[in-house]
């Protein structure tokens, strides 16, 4: 009997010192991973539910055969190795089938979120020269609005609906054979492109290859998610975010674990999420910090989680008090993980190491990561600098290949022997990393450098605060001041007295100079689809306001 509670990594230092990826010359995830699990015809790959009482279980054999049918159909349409195929689907099994089929023919898949506008889609088709899109009836009108302006777009395929000018997904694959000779893709052939937004300019096209990314996620699945073939893993991420690749396909399926999928068209519902966690035999959970922050506001004592054994959070560091409340209710410590659209897991609180609440954890096996200064020198413990990955003499498995057709932007991420993540941190004496913020999120106030996360953490320790975002606000005297946007917990009302109380609270919890000189109470915060707070929007809002005041 498989012991799910025994961690895959029992000695961090030993695994880190000895670990090395095996990357073959040719690799294809669909053939070399999914088809191998499919040799057991009963092996569960997915347990799918929706909000209307529908439920289904799918095996690896099912995904293997369906993806081979779709690969046959796409090949007949003339889609070939190296072609770009856009994928815009919610949490439907066809999303997974499509990824595998696209990889089988050696084409490149580009995931997107349903929040994309027609203008966003037009830019993506122009930049990628995409030849096809697979989407649903809800998103099809966006494509119709721009398809005449996208000369490379030849094939539009619809899941779960029919419309003029669209191929019906079900009919397309219905009579195709369940056998397809998967392309013998080279390990360094492009397989996936993520469009990732920076603080300025158009989104970058981040290229991952057939071997480096899926194989790199062995560490994500085996050591961070701690998955085994008997697990049922739930990742709360939307399919449009790179985190879905991490935790909804490559991480779990590398390990032979089944994934739990909740297809919901509405906003995140903490009550529904807790009900599903309590009802189904879900053993491991991955969610953004915002999801955990909202769930701990519920009456957790009214739920029982008999199967849940391991929880992780990713997107941005999680506040220690949220971790404490969650642990008390579930018995599970939420273990942080850090990575980027450009990478697999890079730093984490691994299951076998002592958690230090507020810390990111230690570097992933296969990566040499440090904190460096502007000249590329490693900094001693306690000194803040740039989080960097050593890429010479050998680029680590799991790090992106390049920004598509943009060598200048790719070079801009390098400093000597290092890839610069754009995030700031410091290390302690024991090698734990402590996140400070995005390089462009750091607040410079009267000569002090202030990381927003520490102030946010202090604020959410106060019972009145459900969520907080901290940004720089222009100030004539200090250059910038700390400004906090606060969502209040149920039962609290905005007031000047509460502002003063929160300011004093932050002064007591952290260094007094870090306290927010301005606090604004709000009902929502701008977020990415992955749940990260978009501080850049709040910073711009503050700049516009202050500039307006000065006129």
C-alpha positions, -999 to +999 in steps of 0.1 A: +000+000+000+014+034-010+022+057+020+010+091+008+021+108+040+058+099+037+074+128+018+093+122-015+121+144-002+133+134+033+167+150+033+169+184+015+207+188+015+212+153+002+187+156-026+199+191-035+236+180-037+229+148-057+200+158-080+205+160-117+179+159-145+182+133-173+173+151-205+172+129-236+179+141-271+143+136-281+113+140-258+075+144-261+054+146-230+023+131-246+042+100-258+069+096-231+047+104-200+010+102-207+011+072-230+032+053-205+007+059-177-021+049-202-006+014-204-027+008-172-062+012-188-078+019-154-053+045-141-072+076-131-060+109-146-088+133-138-119+136-115-140+164-130-171+182-114-190+213-122-216+235-104-246+217-118-241+182-103-222+168-133-193+146-125-170+124-146-138+104-142-112+101-170-083+077-173-048+083-188-059+059-215-088+082-223-066+113-227-040+093-247-067+082-272-086+114-274-054+134-280-043+111-307-077+115-324-073+153-322-037+151-334-049+132-365-076+158-372-052+187-367-027+171-391-054+167-417-061+204-415-025+210-424-013+220-389+023+209-386+054+209-365+064+244-354+029+260-361+014+281-333-020+270-319-039+293-295-059+276-267-086+295-249-107+271-229-121+269-193-115+238-171-129+213-196-112+180-204-107+193-240-081+217-227-059+188-216-067+168-248-057+198-269-024+204-252-014+168-257-026+167-293-007+199-302+025+185-285+020+153-304+022+170-338+052+191-327+032+223-328+034+250-302+005+257-279-003+292-265-027+293-236-049+323-229-075+334-203-111+341-210-105+377-197-086+385-229-103+411-252-105+410-290-077+435-290-055+412-269-063+383-291-054+403-323-020+413-308-013+377-299-021+363-333-001+390-350+029+384-327+028+346-329+015+342-365-009+317-350-026+294-375-055+280-353-075+285-322-094+261-301-120+278-279-156+276-266-189+293-276-185+320-250-151+332-264-158+326-301-174+361-307-141+377-296-123+357-323-150+366-349-145+403-342-108+402-353-103+371-375-105+391-407-075+412-394-054+381-387-042+367-420-024+337-405-054+324-386-068+296-408-087+273-385-112+281-358-124+251-337-152+253-312-158+231-281-194+226-270-212+246-296-218+253-333-214+285-353-209+295-389-172+295-399-163+272-370-153+236-369-171+215-343-145+199-320-166+168-314-174+162-350-138+169-360-124+140-340-154+116-340-142+093-367-105+097-363-083+067-352-071+065-317-035+059-329-012+087-341+026+086-346+037+113-323+064+136-337+099+128-325+104+163-311+139+173-302+143+183-265+151+219-275+122+224-299+097+250-289+066+235-273+048+262-253+046+300-255+033+320-226+024+357-231+036+374-199+029+410-191+056+432-177+051+466-161+057+483-194+053+475-231+034+447-248+034+411-233+065+391-239+064+357-256+081+333-232+093+301-250+096+268-233+109+236-250+096+201-253+120+186-227+132+214-204+098+225-192+079+192-187+110+175-173+118+205-151+084+201-136+094+167-121+108+188-093+076+208-090+054+177-088+076+152-069+093+175-044+071+206-039+036+192-045+049+159-030+028+139-054+026+101-058+005+079-081-022+075-055-028+112-049-058+133-060-044+169-065-064+201-068-050+232-083-072+263-081-055+280-110-073+291-142-062+274-174-049+307-188-021+310-162+013+293-164+005+279-130-020+255-147+009+240-166+028+237-133+002+221-112-027+210-134-008+190-160+030+186-160+037+184-122+009+159-113+010+138-145+048+134-143+041+117-110+011+097-122-012+116-098-048+122-107-061+158-108-093+171-094-110+197-116-138+220-106-153+237-136-170+269-125-179+299-146-183+322-116-159+340-094-139+322-067-163+309-041-146+301-007-176+282+007-179+260-024-142+254-024-142+243+012-173+221+006-155+203-023-124+198-002-144+182+025-165+161+002-140+146-023-108+125-014-085+154-024-051+148-008-031+178-020-041+215-027-024+243-046-039+278-045-029+314-047-025+333-015-056+353-022-077+321-021-063+310+012-068+345+027-105+344+017-110+308+029-096+315+064-124+341+069-149+313+067-159+291+097-133+265+091-143+246+122-175+235+105-156+215+079-136+183+081-108+174+057-100+137+063-080+132+032-061+165+029-024+160+037-004+187+019-010+223+008+010+248-012+007+284-022+022+302-051+020+336-068+033+357-040+044+350-004+017+341+020+012+359+053+022+339+084-011+344+102-030+329+073-007+298+075-014+295+112-052+297+109-052+271+080-029+248+099-051+249+130-082+239+108-066+214+085-034+201+101-016+212+070+011+239+067+008+259+035+042+256+019+053+285-003+067+280-037+084+306-059+088+306-097+079+326-127+062+322-161+098+318-173+105+289-150+094+258-131+096+259-093+128+277-082+125+282-044+102+265-020+095+255+016+099+218+008+079+192+028+110+180+047+124+214+058+114+235+088+090+262+077+100+297+085+068+317+082+072+346+057+102+329+041+102+317+005+122+286+015+153+272-002+164+267-038+150+239-059+172+209-068+187+215-102+190+253-097+218+274-082+201+305-070+215+335-050+210+371-042+234+394-061+243+430-064+243+452-095+278+439-106+267+402-104+284+395-070+267+373-045+257+391-014+262+379+022+233+369+044+210+398+054+218+420+024+190+427+000+196+423-037+183+407-069+172+371-070+193+355-097+197+321-113+231+309-125+229+301-162+266+295-170+283+273-178+250+254-181+214+267-183+193+249-158+165+225-169+131+243-164+142+278-173+128+293-205+147+292-237+142+328-248+116+355-256+103+347-290+122+366-318+134+392-292+171+387-285+175+421-270+147+415-244+163+381-236+197+396-231+182+422-208+174+395-183+211+385-180+238+399-159+271+381-164+266+344-154+231+351-141+195+353-151+178+382-132+143+374-121+133+410-114+124+401-078+143+413-047+151+393-016+177+386+010+190+353+024+195+344+061+224+325+076+207+292+070+201+297+032+164+306+035+152+333+010+130+362+022+110+380-004+111+418-005+091+425-037+094+431-074+123+453-082+098+479-094+075+474-064+101+485-038+092+518-022+120+544-017+109+568+010+132+594+025+162+572+018+146+540+031+140+510+009+106+494+019+093+461+005+055+461+002+051+425+014+063+432+049+039+460+054+010+440+039+019+411+062+018+434+092-016+449+081-033+415+077-023+404+111-049+429+124-083+414+127-100+442+109-080+436+077-091+409+052-066+419+025-041+447+018-020+460-011+009+484-005+024+507-031+045+538-035+026+571-036+044+602-049+053+627-021+071+661-025+089+658+008+099+621+009+099+613-028+075+584-021+054+574+009+039+540+018+002+539+007-020+510+017-053+499+000-072+478+026-102+455+023-119+452+057-130+420+072-167+414+079-180+435+108-156+464+104-164+499+090-140+525+076-131+554+100-103+578+108-099+560+141-094+527+124-068+543+101-048+555+132-052+521+148-038+503+118-009+527+115+000+521+151-004+484+146+021+484+117+046+505+137+045+479+165+048+448+142+076+461+120+100+489+118+082+522+125+094+539+093+076+513+072+041+523+084+016+534+057+012+572+059-020+569+038-046+542+041-075+539+017-104+515+023-116+496-008-140+468-016-117+450-042-082+450-055-070+446-091-056+411-096-043+390-124-062+358-133-037+339-111-047+359-081-016+382-078-024+417-068-016+441-096+003+467-077+013+484-109-023+495-114-025+509-079+008+527-084-004+543-116-036+553-100-017+570-072+006+588-098-024+601-117-041+613-085-010+631-072-003+647-106-039+658-108-036+673-073-005+693-084-022+710-113 
